[in-house]
Structure formats: structure tokens, C-alpha cells
């Protein structure tokens, strides 16, 4: 499958680009920016929680040195949960929780050695479907179960759940675009929603020309739309018959042809929505599969869940409680929900790791360069959701 382009590609229709930009803007408006970013002290009742994915070893080493220099203690998950149950005004301690999503190979190769060097703690959230099998040799995108066990044995890392599939699903029949060479080249495999095939669900990069509909993380979605496979294959075939992805998406009429074919196809062969009982079963399987994998490979059931992308729906939070999870983590857009009363279990928002060096202390970073990096990434909402 072609994923790189050597020819100039025609820009997507304006309505697709505007829709992504508006979703990115809406997320930015919901994002919490803590007071310490602007030089204020963190509230006494709040322990800052930071979220990382892949990290640059030099930059992360500098962040750990900043924490050590300024007397910040990195907590274990148990310490964090115990501290949040206490009246924090009496603590007055400088404490943070460091969390890493996806259990990527870079955590084992770069982060774990730095945690050992600094004696720092972290929580690693693993999506069990993507962990490399026990005994599998060679490097990969994700960690192996042996490496996860080594992290646990270090005494510095808590390993918890990042769900099973780490999946997006189509939530409506609203078309948001097509898989293009440029998008395929820049998006991770899990940035593409699960495709519904005759023999089950598929998580992989789609073929160029695949229609993409409005999507949400599985654990956040209210329903699931099952696309029509015949329409999908017709769009893929059009690209292949027209010289392949590189040639097709450099043609001025590429989107006109795809949109016309898709509109005609869905008029006679529409998709359908998954039944409520089937959808509930799919949600429950995320927790069942994650717990089973933890018990098989690590010998315990997870206590905490970091929802992929953002905090899950009320339904998934209730399932988390039923499956024995003690707390859930979201992202910076979830601080409002985290404060809501009557949630099934404690919920915590998380800040991106780039804010860490704006905590109060010596050698505190300057705000403007951090904001510049944030602005540069604004609007880069990928095609999938």
C-alpha cells in the first residue's frame, strides 16, 4: 500500500479542513490551563498530573533535574491516591504524578533508565492488544510483556490499563474525508478507526481512498456506525484503477470523483448502526480483555485506567467500576468532568508534559516558547476524528 507521496497533492475540500479546525478549536477552548503556567502557585488541594507519550531523552532528563532541584517528589499511584483522599491543605508538599501512555518501546529504552538514574516514579498505561508477545525477539513500536515486568520489578513504575484496543470507532454516517497519502504518512495506526469487515473488526492503516466518517474513541462514543464495505471497496478501487494513490490524489478532480462515487454508493447501500446490546458488549470486552491480559502476563488486575484520547463516556466509567478499577484518568479537556459529583469512580485530568517546567521553582521555563510550540500544533486535528 502506498503511503508516501512524491507528487503535489490536491488540498482536501474546504469543508473537511474547516470541520477539523473547528473540532481542534473547540478542544482548545475546553482545555484547562493551570494557574502555575502563568506564575501562580498550584492549589493546595491539587497534585499536578502530567501526561507523556514518546519523549526526547535530553528534554526529559532536564525535566527530572528541574523536579529534583526544586524539591518535587514523584509519586507512585498508591501515594497519589492516598494523598488525594487526604485534606491536601495540611500537606503543603511539592508532589507530582508522571504518567506515560501507550507503553511504547521508547519508554523502555529512554525513560526507564532516566527514572533509575533519578530515582523517580511513573505510571505506565498499557493498551494490551498492542503489547508484543512474550518471547518475541526484535525491536517494535511497543513494549513486550517481559519489558513491562522489568518495569514493575524496578519498583519505580506502576503498570496500569490503557484499555485493550486503544480504538476509534465511527460514530455517525457524516463523512469527514478520505484516507490520503499525506494523512497515511503522518498518522499512527490507531489514529484510524476500526474498520468493519465480514470476519471481524480490523485495526490497521486503511488503503488510500477509504472513506472516513465522524469518529470518537470507543470508550467515549455513544454508538457505533458500521460503514458499508461495498462502498468502501469501490472508493479504494477507484484510486487503484486511476494510477494509484500518488497519481490519483495529484489530479484536480480527485475529490470530485470520490465524493460522487461515495454519494451514489451510500444512497443505495447505506451503512447501519450497531445495536445497543452489541455496542454494550463491545465496550465490556475492552475491560474484560485488558483485565485478562494483565492477569495472564503480569499476575494482577489493573487498578487504574487512562482513557485513550480523552475521558470515556458515563457508560464506560460505570463499566470501569464494575471491573474493579479504582480510578480513571483523562486529559486537560476533562478537568470539568473530573470535578462532577456522583461519578462512578474518582477521575483525574492530566496536563501535557511540556507544562512541567512551568511549575514554581528555580530555572523555571519561559511561557512564550511553550505557547509558541502549542500554537504551531493548533489545528493539526488528524483526519480520523
Secondary structure as UniProt FT lines:
FT   HELIX           14..30
FT   HELIX           35..38
FT   TURN            44..45
FT   STRAND          48..52
FT   HELIX           57..69
FT   TURN            70..71
FT   STRAND          73..74
FT   HELIX           77..85
FT   HELIX           88..90
FT   STRAND          95..101
FT   TURN            102..103
FT   HELIX           105..106
FT   HELIX           107..111
FT   HELIX           112..118
FT   STRAND          122..126
FT   HELIX           128..130
FT   TURN            134..135
FT   HELIX           145..153
FT   TURN            154..155
FT   STRAND          157..161
FT   STRAND          168..178
FT   HELIX           181..186
FT   HELIX           189..191
FT   STRAND          195..197
FT   TURN            198..199
FT   STRAND          200..202
FT   TURN            208..209
FT   STRAND          211..217
FT   TURN            218..220
FT   STRAND          225..226
FT   HELIX           229..241
FT   TURN            242..243
FT   HELIX           245..248
FT   TURN            249..250
FT   TURN            252..253
FT   HELIX           254..268
FT   STRAND          272..273
FT   HELIX           276..297
FT   STRAND          304..306
FT   HELIX           314..322
FT   TURN            323..324
FT   STRAND          327..329
FT   HELIX           332..334
FT   HELIX           335..338
FT   TURN            341..342
FT   STRAND          346..348
FT   STRAND          351..352
FT   HELIX           353..358
FT   TURN            362..363
FT   HELIX           367..377
FT   TURN            378..379
FT   TURN            383..384
//
